[in-house]
């Protein structure tokens, strides 16, 4: 091979390697506080996890949680989503996520690490 072609291939490999290193995403922190500022503690560790982080970074492995699919609706004990006099059926939302070997379950209106 020509030295220029070999050099160009080597440069392309280095650029590809640098791109992979720079775009590799690793979570730095996904533990957040509740709106009132208190942390949820289980076994002396903070375990409250942001649902948006779970949706973006984890795989849903179980759908047993009822939630309302429309903004402003609240799920009530009668099994329907209500907003004023209007009501609709709930949808099944994710109740358990797997995040690279760590499972998170929705328990008592909070995400808890299993």
Buried (B, 14 or more C-beta within 10 A) or exposed (E): EEEEEEEEEEEEEEEEEEEEEEEEEEEEEBBBEEEEEEEBEEEEEEBBBBBEBBEEBBEEEBEEBBBBEEEEBEBEEEEBBBEEEEBEEBBEBBBBBBBEEEBBBBEEEBBBBE
